[in-house]
């Protein structure tokens, strides 16, 4: 398996589940626990917690004695979804240590989202020792489609989760041709609940639905099997002045889920061609020097890199010149050579040029200092991550200092491991994708696509193209023309992402969910669709 991420940078970082033959160690007592009073959930040290909905007003982070007794208030900090939470934090004394109260309603921008949320806490004691932990708090109903907005509301007194809604059609933003006065849109969906569905409405009008004895579909990993599922299908007419389609599902307890589908004009989706030169840094690592000491080999990371390297040289991809590409695989992709490439090669691209970086390999936190995240080189030693791997914070520095191009796309297939260490049983969260987005998506001209969400596994298998990661396989299929949704013969960054996201979700039963921050490169043309 590989684990989960574009500038027009294509960076894939594959993850892994390391295996250890050393004896299991006894874990030290927990220092941190998280509590969610809104749902009357007791404090927990579990790294992943599921809640009914994102309607959270307060999160309590407990710092436990004896560690808490030697930690001063000013040396505690927290983060929500990668954003410093100091403005909404209060630190108090508690019966078991100290308590950090995060008041999510104090200021806008700290609300939980439907899907996965992260809470991180750092604390330093008087001797300088730093403690760290991260928690993933996910809602029962996740966002099936990132093009859409999901809103949930729990009915008064209800103890059940709001209805789950998955739209099979449409699968993306509705694009309205300005030449048309109206446009028919097929809406096909499934709603489930542990209770009973009472109403399905589209743009405020109730629509008929069909009760199913049991809803089960390979596409619906985010919708649990239930005895009370319904399906609905209709043709809905969209007006040119309409900004969105609103689908609402309500159960008999009064809990509601809304899905908001954007409606945009096609004229805003014209593909933008690349005018300057094209540069590509392509790195793929399947074989690791220390594969017997905590860094397992991968199967297809180098194969993925080679396939991208060869495709980019074809006319359909604009014909990247070999002299404008740097291709490093396996033994070539050492810590020193990767750092040199990020310092020197990437600076060759001028402001109007395209820079594409693709990295396929491992990415992981330091097993000794889990808050420090790294890109793993061929010769990385897990006992010396700072000296032999590339810190992800440093990756941001390399890009800021050395990249002049305003057209950068970053593809990240970033990993999530169950603990990169010798004999450790640490199942702490790997937030690589979260911070790759936070650190790299800071300026116009950069787009980043991660191959999966926080704490998801990216997969590779022989069944995809005779040996590929599922993300890269559909990336290549999309670039060859399958992603050309509006049939203008160009595959844009946005079209490529939406195609890859949907295909990867379907292939993995929604266990792997690519994410994207397009920046100003949404309409940038990456390839020309090959006529069928």
Secondary structure as GFF3:
##gff-version 3
##sequence-region A 1 532
A	DSSP	beta_strand	32	36	.	.	.	ID=ss1
A	DSSP	three_ten_helix	37	39	.	.	.	ID=ss2
A	DSSP	beta_strand	41	44	.	.	.	ID=ss3
A	DSSP	beta_strand	48	51	.	.	.	ID=ss4
A	DSSP	beta_strand	58	64	.	.	.	ID=ss5
A	DSSP	three_ten_helix	67	70	.	.	.	ID=ss6
A	DSSP	beta_strand	71	80	.	.	.	ID=ss7
A	DSSP	beta_strand	83	84	.	.	.	ID=ss8
A	DSSP	three_ten_helix	86	88	.	.	.	ID=ss9
A	DSSP	beta_strand	89	94	.	.	.	ID=ss10
A	DSSP	beta_strand	97	103	.	.	.	ID=ss11
A	DSSP	beta_strand	116	125	.	.	.	ID=ss12
A	DSSP	beta_strand	130	139	.	.	.	ID=ss13
A	DSSP	beta_strand	149	153	.	.	.	ID=ss14
A	DSSP	beta_strand	164	169	.	.	.	ID=ss15
A	DSSP	beta_strand	174	176	.	.	.	ID=ss16
A	DSSP	beta_strand	182	192	.	.	.	ID=ss17
A	DSSP	beta_strand	197	202	.	.	.	ID=ss18
A	DSSP	beta_strand	205	206	.	.	.	ID=ss19
A	DSSP	beta_strand	210	212	.	.	.	ID=ss20
A	DSSP	beta_strand	229	239	.	.	.	ID=ss21
A	DSSP	beta_strand	244	251	.	.	.	ID=ss22
A	DSSP	beta_strand	256	265	.	.	.	ID=ss23
A	DSSP	three_ten_helix	266	269	.	.	.	ID=ss24
A	DSSP	beta_strand	278	284	.	.	.	ID=ss25
A	DSSP	alpha_helix	301	312	.	.	.	ID=ss26
A	DSSP	three_ten_helix	315	317	.	.	.	ID=ss27
A	DSSP	three_ten_helix	322	324	.	.	.	ID=ss28
A	DSSP	beta_strand	325	329	.	.	.	ID=ss29
A	DSSP	three_ten_helix	330	332	.	.	.	ID=ss30
A	DSSP	alpha_helix	335	343	.	.	.	ID=ss31
A	DSSP	three_ten_helix	345	348	.	.	.	ID=ss32
A	DSSP	beta_strand	354	360	.	.	.	ID=ss33
A	DSSP	beta_strand	363	365	.	.	.	ID=ss34
A	DSSP	beta_strand	373	375	.	.	.	ID=ss35
A	DSSP	three_ten_helix	382	384	.	.	.	ID=ss36
A	DSSP	alpha_helix	385	388	.	.	.	ID=ss37
A	DSSP	beta_strand	390	391	.	.	.	ID=ss38
A	DSSP	alpha_helix	392	402	.	.	.	ID=ss39
A	DSSP	beta_strand	407	412	.	.	.	ID=ss40
A	DSSP	alpha_helix	432	440	.	.	.	ID=ss41
A	DSSP	beta_strand	446	450	.	.	.	ID=ss42
A	DSSP	beta_strand	460	461	.	.	.	ID=ss43
A	DSSP	beta_strand	468	469	.	.	.	ID=ss44
A	DSSP	alpha_helix	470	477	.	.	.	ID=ss45
A	DSSP	pi_helix	478	482	.	.	.	ID=ss46
A	DSSP	beta_strand	490	492	.	.	.	ID=ss47
A	DSSP	alpha_helix	493	507	.	.	.	ID=ss48
A	DSSP	beta_strand	515	517	.	.	.	ID=ss49
A	DSSP	beta_strand	525	528	.	.	.	ID=ss50
###
